[in-house]
Every structure is written in C-alpha cells, then in structure tokens.
C-alpha cells in the first residue's frame, strides 16, 4: 500500500489548559491596540501559534488520499483535526481578550 500524504497526528500546539489572562493583562480597546498587540504576539510566539496569524502555518487538507487494492481511498486527515483545534483555541483567546 502506498500513500500520497502522511497522517501524522498532532503536529500543531494546543495549550488548552493555559490561563491566557495570566499572560495578557489587558483587553483590546480602541485606546490600547499597540500594547495589546505586543502582549498577544509575545504569547503566540511562546506557544508556537504565531504562524496561524502571520500565514506561515497553512490549513492542511481535511482529507488525504491513499491507494488500497488499486483504488483511491479518502480518509480524514489527522493533521487537519489538530490544526482545527489550535485554530479554534487561538480564535477563542482573541475573542476573550477583546472588549465588548
């Protein structure tokens, strides 16, 4: 059996148990963007999540193809699942650290 893509599993960080409020002391408002941005970028760098913002981490395909018994078979891509968890976590942080 040969495979076009790998299904390596969790290759994206997912620090879901971290309390972001311990690392970012302010919520975003129209008056404090630069300070907020500095704190957020530092947090993302420390957690290896900056690539989700600067575009260096690309969205993997949601499925991968492999050949089994001469036929092409599609299966879920575990890398996509791991990417999605990290992406959702980061979006939650940004939403939670913004003023209403």
N, C-alpha and C positions, 0 to 999 in steps of 0.2 A: 504494500500500500504506500503510495507517495502522496505527499500533501503539499499544496501551494503555500499555505500560511501556517504559522505556529499558533498554538492556543496555550500560551504560557501562563495565563492566570494573572494574579495581582501584581502588576508592574507599576501601578500608579499609587502614590501615597494616599492614605485615608486616615488622618489623625482625628477620628471622630470623637474620641474621649477628651480632647483638649478643650479647655475653657478659654475661648478667644478673648473674653473680657479681661483676662489676666495679661494679655499681650498688647491689646489696643485699648487705650484709656479713654478715647472719645468716640462719640458717634458723629457721623458725617452731617454737616450742616452747610449752608451757603457761606458761612464765615470761616470755616476751618479746613478747607479742602487739602491744602498743602501738608499740614500736619497729619491729617487723617491718612492721606495717600502715603506719606513716609512710613507711618506705622503699619499700614496694610501691606505695603510692598516688602517691608522687612519680615513680617510674619509669613508671607507667601514664600519668600526666599528660604527662610529657615525650615519650612515644611515641604520644600521642593515642589511647590504648587505654582510658581511664577509662570511657568510655561503655559498654563491654562489662560493666563491673561495676555502675555506678550506674543502668543501664537506659535511658540516653538514646540508645544505639545499638540499634536493633531488628533482629531477624533478618529479612532480606528473604525474599521468596518464592523457593522453589527453582526455579520455572519462571515464565515470563511468557507471556502470550497475545498473539498478533498476528493480524491478518486478512490472508490471502493468497488471492487469487482467490475472494473471497466466503466463505471458510471460516476458522474459528478454528484456529490452529496453536499448539501449546505447544512452547516451546523452553527449554533450560537458561538460567537467569539468571546471567550472569557476576558480578553483584554478590553473589549468594549464595555462589558459589565463593570470591570474595575475602574475604567475611565469614567463611566457614568456616575459611580459612587463618589469619586473625588470631585467631579464637576458639580454635582448636587450639593456636596458639603461646602464647597467654595461659594456657590451662589447663596447658600443659607447664611454663611458668615457675612457676606456683603449686604444682604438684606437686613440681617440683625444688627449690623453696625451703621445703619443709616437712620437719620431722623425721619419721623413720620410727618 
